[in-house]
Amino acid sequence: MAAAVVQNAEDIDKDPQLNYRQFFWKLKHPVLDTVAQRGWPVKFSKTPYEMTRSPCMGEHNYDVYTKLAGLSDEEFVQFMEEGLFD
């Protein structure tokens, strides 16, 4: 039967193995300043990855409405001015 120490968030943040493995990523956020994000629990030598922050609410509206939904730039601006995206 497996057993392990029960850790709280502070214990996990200070865990020497997790820090050695660079499990936590410090990411800049335009609203929250710097946030710690948990990384992947495994690392692959030939397929490294880069962690990025989560988008802010509405940050990708332009791309979604014009490139995916097919609105023209003029329609997007009109709808934005009308408060459709608020």
Backbone bond lengths (Angstrom), bond angles and torsions (degrees), N, CA, C in turn:
res aa  C-N    CA-C-N  psi(-1)  N-CA   C-N-CA  omega(-1)  CA-C   N-CA-C  phi
1 M - - - 1.447 - - 1.534 107.74 -
2 A 1.320 116.25 132.04 1.463 121.12 -179.28 1.523 110.43 -80.20
3 A 1.319 115.54 150.40 1.462 120.78 177.89 1.523 108.75 -145.36
4 A 1.327 115.74 150.05 1.462 120.35 178.82 1.516 109.10 -153.74
5 V 1.315 115.43 161.25 1.459 121.42 176.90 1.527 108.54 -71.85
6 V 1.324 115.84 138.32 1.456 120.12 174.56 1.519 107.41 -81.92
7 Q 1.339 116.80 123.47 1.458 121.80 -176.54 1.523 110.69 -113.52
8 N 1.332 115.09 144.81 1.461 119.70 171.76 1.532 108.09 -95.47
9 A 1.334 117.38 -179.13 1.461 121.20 -176.08 1.532 112.05 -60.29
10 E 1.328 117.51 -38.96 1.467 120.48 179.65 1.527 110.97 -65.58
11 D 1.332 116.83 -40.78 1.465 120.75 177.61 1.526 110.93 -61.71
12 I 1.308 115.81 -43.95 1.466 120.51 -178.78 1.520 110.38 -64.74
13 D 1.341 116.90 -41.46 1.463 121.21 179.49 1.525 111.53 -61.49
14 K 1.316 117.67 -31.54 1.469 122.46 -178.01 1.522 113.15 -98.31
15 D 1.313 117.45 3.59 1.454 120.73 -177.26 1.531 110.78 -62.43
16 P 1.336 118.25 120.76 1.465 120.46 -175.57 1.535 113.07 -63.05
17 Q 1.317 118.20 -36.40 1.465 120.55 -179.67 1.534 111.05 -68.05
18 L 1.335 116.53 -43.90 1.468 119.59 179.41 1.526 110.59 -64.96
19 N 1.317 117.26 -38.90 1.465 119.82 178.39 1.525 111.65 -69.41
20 Y 1.319 117.49 -38.77 1.462 120.60 176.97 1.522 110.82 -62.01
21 R 1.329 116.39 -39.13 1.462 121.54 -179.50 1.529 112.41 -82.14
22 Q 1.342 117.02 2.51 1.475 122.92 -179.52 1.526 110.94 53.57
23 F 1.325 114.78 49.74 1.461 121.68 -177.84 1.528 111.69 -71.08
24 F 1.330 116.65 -34.34 1.461 120.38 -178.72 1.526 110.23 -97.02
25 W 1.310 116.41 133.57 1.464 123.28 177.09 1.513 108.43 -107.81
26 K 1.311 116.84 131.10 1.465 122.04 174.30 1.532 107.18 -92.81
27 L 1.312 116.64 115.16 1.465 121.65 -174.94 1.520 110.89 -117.18
28 K 1.320 116.28 137.91 1.465 121.94 175.52 1.526 108.51 -78.07
29 H 1.332 116.01 135.19 1.453 122.12 179.13 1.517 108.08 -128.45
30 P 1.347 118.75 136.56 1.467 120.18 -176.14 1.527 114.32 -66.75
31 V 1.311 118.51 -21.07 1.469 121.47 -179.28 1.530 111.28 -107.93
32 L 1.312 117.21 -41.30 1.472 122.51 -173.00 1.521 113.81 -96.14
33 D 1.313 119.08 2.78 1.459 125.30 -177.50 1.526 109.55 70.71
34 T 1.312 119.43 -112.39 1.465 121.83 -179.77 1.524 109.05 -110.30
35 V 1.323 115.23 131.81 1.461 120.18 179.22 1.522 108.82 -125.34
36 A 1.325 115.95 148.08 1.464 121.26 175.62 1.516 108.03 -95.00
37 Q 1.315 115.08 128.43 1.459 120.75 -179.56 1.520 108.62 -120.55
38 R 1.323 116.64 135.52 1.462 120.20 176.69 1.518 109.79 -71.59
39 G 1.301 116.55 138.56 1.460 121.83 178.96 1.513 111.24 -93.90
40 W 1.324 115.06 -169.74 1.451 121.02 176.77 1.520 109.44 -72.73
41 P 1.316 118.42 142.79 1.467 120.23 -178.94 1.521 113.67 -73.81
42 V 1.319 118.16 -13.62 1.468 121.21 178.63 1.522 109.29 -121.24
43 K 1.306 116.00 153.43 1.467 121.39 176.83 1.519 108.28 -126.52
44 F 1.338 114.82 138.50 1.453 121.08 179.03 1.523 108.52 -113.69
45 S 1.307 117.27 132.02 1.465 120.73 -176.04 1.531 112.76 -67.36
46 K 1.316 117.99 -29.98 1.465 120.20 -176.55 1.528 113.62 -102.45
47 T 1.308 118.01 -3.04 1.463 120.50 179.72 1.533 110.23 -135.00
48 P 1.338 116.75 69.59 1.468 118.79 178.71 1.531 110.48 -68.65
49 Y 1.304 116.51 160.13 1.458 120.83 178.45 1.514 109.66 -133.74
50 E 1.308 115.27 160.94 1.467 122.05 178.30 1.521 107.71 -122.66
51 M 1.308 115.82 125.74 1.464 121.29 -180.00 1.525 109.07 -81.24
52 T 1.319 116.41 137.98 1.464 121.81 175.00 1.516 109.04 -123.10
53 R 1.321 115.66 158.59 1.458 119.93 -178.61 1.526 110.94 -75.07
54 S 1.312 115.53 162.95 1.457 121.24 173.67 1.522 109.03 -73.62
55 P 1.326 118.04 148.69 1.459 119.40 179.30 1.526 111.22 -74.26
56 C 1.316 115.43 154.81 1.460 120.99 174.12 1.528 108.93 -77.45
57 M 1.320 116.24 160.12 1.456 121.18 179.59 1.530 109.91 -56.86
58 G 1.306 117.02 122.76 1.456 122.26 177.19 1.511 115.28 80.71
59 E 1.311 118.02 1.50 1.461 121.19 -175.83 1.537 112.41 -59.75
60 H 1.305 117.10 -31.19 1.462 120.72 -176.93 1.534 112.65 -107.80
61 N 1.329 116.59 17.64 1.467 119.66 -178.65 1.525 112.57 -55.16
62 Y 1.323 117.12 -46.01 1.463 119.68 -176.77 1.530 110.82 -57.14
63 D 1.314 116.83 -50.23 1.467 120.47 -179.08 1.526 111.68 -63.04
64 V 1.326 116.81 -42.09 1.461 120.05 -178.06 1.526 110.66 -64.82
65 Y 1.336 116.66 -47.82 1.466 119.75 -174.85 1.527 113.24 -76.19
66 T 1.326 118.40 -31.74 1.468 118.86 -178.30 1.526 112.19 -92.35
67 K 1.317 117.50 -43.81 1.467 119.12 -175.42 1.528 112.87 -86.00
68 L 1.330 117.14 -36.61 1.458 119.22 -178.75 1.528 112.52 -92.93
69 A 1.335 116.75 -43.88 1.466 120.21 -177.18 1.527 112.69 -88.21
70 G 1.326 117.36 -14.41 1.450 120.58 174.16 1.516 117.00 85.12
71 L 1.339 118.54 13.77 1.463 119.73 176.49 1.530 109.71 -69.52
72 S 1.316 115.85 147.47 1.463 119.62 173.02 1.529 108.37 -77.26
73 D 1.330 116.54 165.93 1.464 120.34 176.51 1.524 110.62 -58.96
74 E 1.328 116.42 -40.13 1.470 120.80 -178.86 1.525 110.76 -64.95
75 E 1.334 117.09 -42.67 1.471 120.32 178.11 1.526 110.34 -63.82
76 F 1.320 116.28 -42.37 1.465 119.93 179.95 1.523 110.47 -59.84
77 V 1.338 116.73 -47.60 1.469 120.83 -179.62 1.528 110.10 -62.56
78 Q 1.325 116.93 -43.00 1.470 120.36 179.81 1.527 110.82 -60.71
79 F 1.335 116.87 -48.41 1.464 120.76 -179.82 1.535 111.26 -64.01
80 M 1.326 116.04 -36.95 1.469 119.75 178.81 1.524 109.49 -64.56
81 E 1.339 117.26 -45.25 1.469 121.14 178.81 1.524 111.83 -63.55
82 E 1.312 117.37 -31.14 1.469 121.45 177.93 1.530 112.64 -79.38
83 G 1.316 116.81 -4.67 1.468 120.97 178.26 1.506 114.34 80.98
84 L 1.330 116.90 17.79 1.464 120.67 -177.70 1.527 112.07 -62.43
85 F 1.317 118.17 -30.83 1.461 121.22 -175.45 1.532 113.74 -95.02
86 D 1.322 117.70 1.57 1.467 120.90 -179.33 1.510 111.99 -74.29
